[in-house]
Amino acid sequence: MNSIFIYLFFEIVGSRWFNEYVGAITNGVMQWINVTGHLAMIITSLCIFALEWGLCYFLYKNKIFFKL
């Protein structure tokens, strides 16, 4: 059931807050090292994916399972 929770979490919270927050941080870091364009968007997407995966891993390791 955690997969449904993750999907709903990132559809609701991710699209309104999380993606923009991570994008602002990664874009700021990318400007320091002069990375622009498509590469910066790819790196931002990979960071968001890593955070989503990390949340799933955290929930699994702590045996937290949501019933919907």
C-alpha positions as CSV (number, residue, x, y, z in Angstrom):
1,M,0.0,0.0,0.0
2,N,3.0,2.3,0.3
3,S,3.2,2.6,-3.4
4,I,-0.3,4.2,-3.5
5,F,0.6,6.5,-0.6
6,I,3.8,7.6,-2.4
7,Y,1.8,8.2,-5.6
8,L,-0.8,10.3,-3.9
9,F,1.8,12.1,-1.8
10,F,3.8,13.3,-4.8
11,E,0.7,14.1,-6.8
12,I,-0.7,16.3,-4.1
13,V,2.3,17.6,-2.1
14,G,4.9,17.1,-4.8
15,S,3.3,19.1,-7.5
16,R,2.4,22.0,-5.3
17,W,5.4,22.2,-3.0
18,F,8.1,19.6,-3.1
19,N,9.1,19.7,-6.8
20,E,9.4,23.5,-6.8
21,Y,11.4,23.5,-3.6
22,V,13.9,20.9,-4.8
23,G,14.0,22.6,-8.2
24,A,14.9,26.0,-6.6
25,I,17.7,24.4,-4.6
26,T,19.2,22.4,-7.5
27,N,18.9,25.3,-9.9
28,G,20.8,27.5,-7.4
29,V,23.5,24.8,-7.1
30,M,23.6,24.4,-10.9
31,Q,24.2,28.1,-11.4
32,W,27.2,27.9,-9.2
33,I,28.8,25.3,-11.4
34,N,27.5,26.8,-14.7
35,V,25.1,24.0,-15.7
36,T,22.1,25.3,-17.6
37,G,19.4,24.0,-19.9
38,H,18.4,20.4,-20.3
39,L,21.2,19.0,-18.1
40,A,20.0,21.1,-15.1
41,M,16.4,19.8,-15.6
42,I,17.7,16.2,-15.8
43,I,19.7,16.6,-12.6
44,T,16.7,18.2,-10.8
45,S,14.5,15.2,-11.9
46,L,17.1,12.7,-10.7
47,C,17.2,14.5,-7.3
48,I,13.5,14.4,-7.0
49,F,13.5,10.7,-7.9
50,A,16.2,10.0,-5.3
51,L,14.2,11.7,-2.6
52,E,11.1,9.8,-3.6
53,W,13.1,6.5,-3.5
54,G,14.6,7.5,-0.1
55,L,11.2,8.1,1.3
56,C,10.1,4.7,0.1
57,Y,13.2,3.1,1.6
58,F,12.7,4.9,4.9
59,L,9.1,3.7,5.2
60,Y,10.1,0.1,4.3
61,K,13.1,-0.1,6.7
62,N,11.0,1.3,9.6
63,K,8.2,-1.1,8.7
64,I,5.7,1.7,8.2
65,F,2.9,0.6,5.9
66,F,-0.2,2.7,5.2
67,K,-3.6,1.1,4.5
68,L,-5.8,3.1,2.2
